[in-house]
């Protein structure tokens, strides 16, 4: 699915002059890793869109309105990634122009077809990146984007800009967390579960992400503030018509409740390895339990819970990691089994063994 947007190549010198507006084709590729903000790599499409939004910024409002109207609803799913990636590149390159360009992409959104409030997480991420790169220019950049947006989007930008600085940063922290990778700064999602670890789970889940990305999978989401799904560790009935229940008031429920925090990664199988790859994924859960015995207990429960899914379960100190292959195919080839998934054993164990206690992020 290509993004096709209008790009003015000429300016109106007379009222009746028509501006030739060709089509710009630009596409992010999930299988290349373009939709993962943990460690994105600059692609030609990023620079193509940066040039496009520079032209959007410099155009008259009448042309900007045509550009907004030209973007199809199906294209917003791809277009939304550009300002998010811009925030990463701004910090990595210490380049405020990426902030300006990312905000221009927000201003190019047609609020008649895309709810403006959905842009708030993007604004929060760009604001965070802007304060890192050029804190004195952030407000100016937001006001410039506001002046180029349509009325409803301009109102959302204005309302965000009027928030106290601590509230803006709180909005960023609500959705994202900054991490360091081999390529530089990146971001992982932030979920709302209890998160008070003594280990740097964000750093550890990024290392596990790198192991999975170097294999046959493409990361889809990396996050912190996750819980361990009780389905992985609870008892399951041997009969399909008997619904399992959560064991309340037991060592299991106590163990889950006392976990200090969790992180997770979801990755999808690459298309060249298996038919129906889009329905086969790998999910890794990293949990800091309250103590070593709880980690061992939950690991044992996960290995014997009867889900019938290929999985690797290990506990090192209070750290618990469960990696599970999920296959939603019916009658099609299955990529992972209980033997093949064990290729992740040694690499993941090394991450946990080498983990250093540090402040929570």
PLY file of the C-alpha trace (Angstrom):
ply
format ascii 1.0
element vertex 361
property float x
property float y
property float z
element edge 360
property int vertex1
property int vertex2
end_header
0.00 0.00 0.00
1.72 3.15 -1.21
1.30 6.58 0.27
0.28 8.91 -2.55
0.33 12.55 -1.67
0.28 15.76 -3.58
3.47 17.78 -3.86
3.44 21.32 -5.24
6.26 21.93 -7.67
5.25 25.46 -8.59
3.80 28.50 -6.86
0.77 30.44 -7.96
1.82 33.70 -9.56
-1.68 34.48 -10.85
-5.09 33.68 -9.45
-6.05 31.59 -12.46
-2.76 29.74 -12.71
-3.01 26.00 -12.04
-0.34 24.41 -9.89
0.90 21.08 -11.31
0.75 18.59 -8.45
2.26 15.17 -9.21
1.96 12.08 -7.03
4.60 11.13 -4.51
4.97 7.42 -3.80
6.41 6.48 -0.42
6.04 3.29 1.54
7.31 1.96 4.84
8.02 -1.76 4.92
7.10 -3.70 8.05
9.32 -6.63 7.07
12.30 -4.29 6.81
11.65 -3.20 10.40
10.38 0.28 9.53
7.51 0.15 12.04
9.69 -0.65 15.04
10.80 2.46 16.94
13.24 0.55 19.12
16.09 0.75 16.63
14.86 2.19 13.30
17.25 2.68 10.39
16.94 5.77 8.20
15.50 4.81 4.82
15.18 6.68 1.53
11.45 7.03 2.21
12.25 9.09 5.34
14.22 11.61 3.30
11.60 11.59 0.55
8.92 12.48 3.07
11.16 15.05 4.77
11.49 16.86 1.43
7.77 16.54 0.84
6.85 18.11 4.18
9.37 20.90 3.64
7.39 21.75 0.50
4.13 21.42 2.44
5.48 23.90 5.01
6.51 26.42 2.35
3.26 26.22 0.36
0.32 28.59 0.53
-2.66 27.48 2.62
-4.73 26.79 -0.50
-2.10 24.27 -1.63
-1.76 22.78 1.84
-5.51 22.19 1.88
-5.23 20.28 -1.41
-2.41 18.20 0.01
-4.48 17.28 3.07
-7.46 16.36 0.91
-5.31 14.18 -1.34
-4.22 11.77 1.40
-6.51 8.74 1.38
-7.87 7.29 4.63
-6.00 4.04 4.02
-2.72 5.97 3.86
-2.82 7.33 7.41
-1.84 3.94 8.79
1.51 4.39 7.08
1.80 8.16 7.30
1.55 8.13 11.10
4.95 6.46 11.36
6.88 9.33 9.82
6.63 11.83 12.74
7.36 9.02 15.21
10.50 8.02 13.32
11.39 11.71 13.00
11.52 11.99 16.80
14.07 9.16 16.95
16.26 10.61 14.20
16.09 14.09 15.74
17.71 12.82 18.96
20.19 10.55 17.23
21.42 13.30 14.89
20.80 16.23 17.24
18.87 17.77 14.34
15.91 20.02 15.07
14.85 19.86 11.41
13.49 16.38 12.07
11.22 17.87 14.76
10.02 20.57 12.37
9.33 17.97 9.68
7.54 15.59 12.05
5.27 18.39 13.23
4.59 19.35 9.61
3.35 15.79 9.04
0.89 16.26 11.91
-0.21 19.58 10.42
-0.83 17.85 7.08
-3.45 15.59 8.66
-7.01 16.23 7.51
-9.03 16.39 10.73
-12.28 15.77 8.84
-11.12 12.21 8.19
-8.76 11.57 11.09
-9.62 12.33 14.72
-7.12 15.01 15.82
-6.93 13.80 19.44
-5.29 10.61 18.18
-2.22 12.72 17.42
-1.59 13.57 21.09
0.84 10.64 21.70
2.76 11.73 18.58
2.89 15.33 19.80
4.14 14.12 23.20
6.94 12.12 21.60
7.97 15.01 19.34
7.91 17.37 22.33
10.14 15.03 24.32
12.59 14.76 21.41
12.46 18.53 20.90
13.39 19.26 24.51
16.37 16.92 24.14
17.58 18.48 20.88
16.66 22.17 21.16
14.55 22.99 24.20
14.44 26.74 23.46
12.91 26.15 20.02
10.21 23.61 20.87
7.37 26.06 21.48
8.23 27.93 18.29
8.16 24.71 16.28
4.77 23.75 17.70
3.33 27.19 16.97
4.60 26.98 13.39
2.87 23.62 12.95
-0.30 25.03 14.50
-0.33 27.87 11.95
-0.19 25.35 9.08
-2.78 22.88 10.36
-6.51 22.97 9.71
-8.74 24.44 12.43
-9.42 21.29 14.46
-5.86 20.00 14.36
-4.57 23.50 15.17
-6.75 23.49 18.28
-5.32 20.15 19.44
-1.75 21.40 18.90
-2.55 24.64 20.74
-4.13 22.83 23.70
-1.13 20.52 23.96
1.28 23.46 23.82
-0.58 25.22 26.65
-0.12 22.28 29.03
2.48 22.72 31.78
5.87 21.18 30.86
5.56 18.45 33.48
2.18 17.45 32.05
3.63 17.26 28.53
6.43 15.02 29.77
3.93 12.93 31.72
1.97 12.32 28.52
5.17 11.11 26.86
5.93 8.83 29.81
2.39 7.48 29.64
2.94 6.11 26.14
6.68 5.62 25.56
10.00 4.99 27.29
13.44 5.91 25.96
16.00 3.13 25.51
19.58 2.91 24.26
20.43 0.53 21.44
23.46 -0.19 19.27
22.04 2.29 16.73
21.40 5.01 19.31
18.32 6.19 21.18
15.05 4.41 20.50
11.63 4.06 22.10
9.52 1.23 23.49
5.85 1.27 24.38
4.81 1.92 27.97
1.89 -0.02 29.39
0.15 0.74 32.64
0.82 -2.26 34.86
2.90 -2.07 38.04
6.49 -1.23 37.13
8.99 -0.97 39.96
11.89 -3.23 38.92
15.38 -3.25 40.36
16.75 -4.60 37.06
16.73 -2.45 33.92
14.04 -4.48 32.18
13.92 -2.03 29.27
17.57 -2.69 28.46
17.12 -6.45 28.87
14.03 -6.69 26.65
15.86 -4.75 23.94
18.65 -7.34 24.07
16.11 -10.14 23.77
14.49 -8.22 20.93
17.84 -8.15 19.12
18.17 -11.93 19.48
14.74 -12.48 17.96
15.29 -9.90 15.19
18.53 -11.65 14.20
16.53 -14.86 13.74
13.49 -15.44 11.50
11.19 -12.84 13.04
10.49 -9.12 12.71
9.68 -7.25 15.95
6.19 -5.78 15.94
6.05 -4.27 19.43
8.47 -3.92 22.33
7.07 -2.71 25.62
7.55 -2.30 29.35
4.92 -2.13 32.08
3.50 -5.52 31.08
2.06 -8.29 33.23
2.64 -12.01 32.88
-0.57 -13.42 31.35
-2.06 -15.83 33.84
-2.96 -18.12 30.91
0.72 -19.04 30.67
0.96 -20.32 34.22
-2.49 -21.35 35.43
-3.91 -24.90 35.42
-5.81 -25.96 32.33
-8.45 -28.64 32.05
-7.76 -31.60 29.78
-11.27 -31.32 28.36
-12.27 -28.58 25.94
-15.71 -28.07 27.50
-14.32 -27.31 30.95
-13.39 -23.62 31.18
-10.26 -23.05 33.28
-10.37 -20.54 36.10
-7.84 -18.30 37.76
-6.62 -19.82 41.01
-7.38 -17.16 43.60
-5.90 -17.16 47.07
-3.11 -19.54 46.07
0.67 -19.35 45.68
0.07 -18.64 41.99
-2.09 -15.58 42.53
0.23 -14.33 45.27
3.26 -14.81 43.05
1.72 -12.90 40.15
0.54 -10.07 42.40
4.00 -9.55 43.90
5.91 -9.36 40.62
7.89 -6.10 40.47
7.44 -5.41 36.77
7.46 -6.84 33.29
8.42 -6.24 29.69
7.41 -7.95 26.46
8.14 -8.36 22.78
5.87 -9.52 19.98
7.44 -10.53 16.66
6.01 -11.92 13.42
7.49 -14.70 11.31
9.08 -13.51 8.06
7.15 -14.46 4.89
9.97 -16.43 3.27
9.94 -19.12 5.96
6.43 -20.46 5.98
3.00 -20.23 4.36
0.58 -18.39 6.60
3.50 -16.62 8.27
1.28 -13.63 9.09
-0.55 -15.80 11.60
2.54 -17.12 13.32
4.33 -15.06 15.92
6.78 -15.22 18.78
5.91 -13.59 22.11
8.46 -13.06 24.85
7.60 -12.04 28.43
10.33 -10.86 30.79
9.28 -10.55 34.43
11.11 -9.50 37.57
9.52 -11.58 40.29
9.57 -10.76 43.98
12.26 -13.36 44.64
14.13 -16.29 43.11
11.80 -18.99 44.41
8.77 -17.28 42.84
10.58 -17.08 39.49
11.37 -20.81 39.62
7.79 -21.62 40.66
6.24 -19.61 37.81
8.71 -21.07 35.33
7.73 -24.59 36.36
4.04 -23.70 36.08
4.57 -22.33 32.59
6.36 -25.49 31.44
3.53 -27.71 32.68
0.41 -25.67 32.04
-0.97 -27.75 29.16
-1.31 -24.97 26.57
0.42 -27.15 24.02
2.44 -24.29 22.53
6.17 -24.49 21.84
7.87 -22.45 24.54
11.11 -21.75 26.37
10.85 -21.02 30.10
13.78 -20.06 32.29
14.43 -18.42 35.63
17.70 -16.75 36.62
17.59 -15.21 40.06
14.31 -13.25 40.28
14.17 -12.87 36.48
11.70 -15.01 34.55
11.57 -15.21 30.76
8.91 -17.13 28.83
9.13 -17.20 25.04
6.14 -18.74 23.27
5.40 -19.51 19.62
1.80 -18.76 18.69
0.29 -20.36 15.61
-3.17 -19.22 14.51
-3.10 -21.29 11.32
-5.43 -24.18 10.72
-4.25 -26.92 8.40
-1.19 -24.97 7.28
2.48 -25.50 7.90
3.66 -24.82 11.47
7.09 -23.24 11.72
8.03 -23.81 15.39
7.88 -26.92 17.54
9.18 -27.83 20.99
12.62 -28.64 19.61
13.22 -25.77 17.18
12.27 -23.07 19.68
15.04 -24.22 22.00
17.56 -22.48 19.72
16.81 -19.35 21.77
17.81 -21.02 25.06
21.47 -20.14 25.34
21.27 -16.57 24.01
18.35 -15.58 26.27
19.96 -17.30 29.26
23.14 -15.29 28.66
21.14 -12.04 28.74
19.60 -12.96 32.08
22.84 -14.23 33.59
24.74 -11.09 32.58
21.99 -8.76 33.77
23.17 -6.06 36.15
21.03 -4.61 38.86
20.38 -0.93 38.24
17.77 1.76 38.67
14.37 1.20 37.11
13.57 3.26 34.06
0 1
1 2
2 3
3 4
4 5
5 6
6 7
7 8
8 9
9 10
10 11
11 12
12 13
13 14
14 15
15 16
16 17
17 18
18 19
19 20
20 21
21 22
22 23
23 24
24 25
25 26
26 27
27 28
28 29
29 30
30 31
31 32
32 33
33 34
34 35
35 36
36 37
37 38
38 39
39 40
40 41
41 42
42 43
43 44
44 45
45 46
46 47
47 48
48 49
49 50
50 51
51 52
52 53
53 54
54 55
55 56
56 57
57 58
58 59
59 60
60 61
61 62
62 63
63 64
64 65
65 66
66 67
67 68
68 69
69 70
70 71
71 72
72 73
73 74
74 75
75 76
76 77
77 78
78 79
79 80
80 81
81 82
82 83
83 84
84 85
85 86
86 87
87 88
88 89
89 90
90 91
91 92
92 93
93 94
94 95
95 96
96 97
97 98
98 99
99 100
100 101
101 102
102 103
103 104
104 105
105 106
106 107
107 108
108 109
109 110
110 111
111 112
112 113
113 114
114 115
115 116
116 117
117 118
118 119
119 120
120 121
121 122
122 123
123 124
124 125
125 126
126 127
127 128
128 129
129 130
130 131
131 132
132 133
133 134
134 135
135 136
136 137
137 138
138 139
139 140
140 141
141 142
142 143
143 144
144 145
145 146
146 147
147 148
148 149
149 150
150 151
151 152
152 153
153 154
154 155
155 156
156 157
157 158
158 159
159 160
160 161
161 162
162 163
163 164
164 165
165 166
166 167
167 168
168 169
169 170
170 171
171 172
172 173
173 174
174 175
175 176
176 177
177 178
178 179
179 180
180 181
181 182
182 183
183 184
184 185
185 186
186 187
187 188
188 189
189 190
190 191
191 192
192 193
193 194
194 195
195 196
196 197
197 198
198 199
199 200
200 201
201 202
202 203
203 204
204 205
205 206
206 207
207 208
208 209
209 210
210 211
211 212
212 213
213 214
214 215
215 216
216 217
217 218
218 219
219 220
220 221
221 222
222 223
223 224
224 225
225 226
226 227
227 228
228 229
229 230
230 231
231 232
232 233
233 234
234 235
235 236
236 237
237 238
238 239
239 240
240 241
241 242
242 243
243 244
244 245
245 246
246 247
247 248
248 249
249 250
250 251
251 252
252 253
253 254
254 255
255 256
256 257
257 258
258 259
259 260
260 261
261 262
262 263
263 264
264 265
265 266
266 267
267 268
268 269
269 270
270 271
271 272
272 273
273 274
274 275
275 276
276 277
277 278
278 279
279 280
280 281
281 282
282 283
283 284
284 285
285 286
286 287
287 288
288 289
289 290
290 291
291 292
292 293
293 294
294 295
295 296
296 297
297 298
298 299
299 300
300 301
301 302
302 303
303 304
304 305
305 306
306 307
307 308
308 309
309 310
310 311
311 312
312 313
313 314
314 315
315 316
316 317
317 318
318 319
319 320
320 321
321 322
322 323
323 324
324 325
325 326
326 327
327 328
328 329
329 330
330 331
331 332
332 333
333 334
334 335
335 336
336 337
337 338
338 339
339 340
340 341
341 342
342 343
343 344
344 345
345 346
346 347
347 348
348 349
349 350
350 351
351 352
352 353
353 354
354 355
355 356
356 357
357 358
358 359
359 360
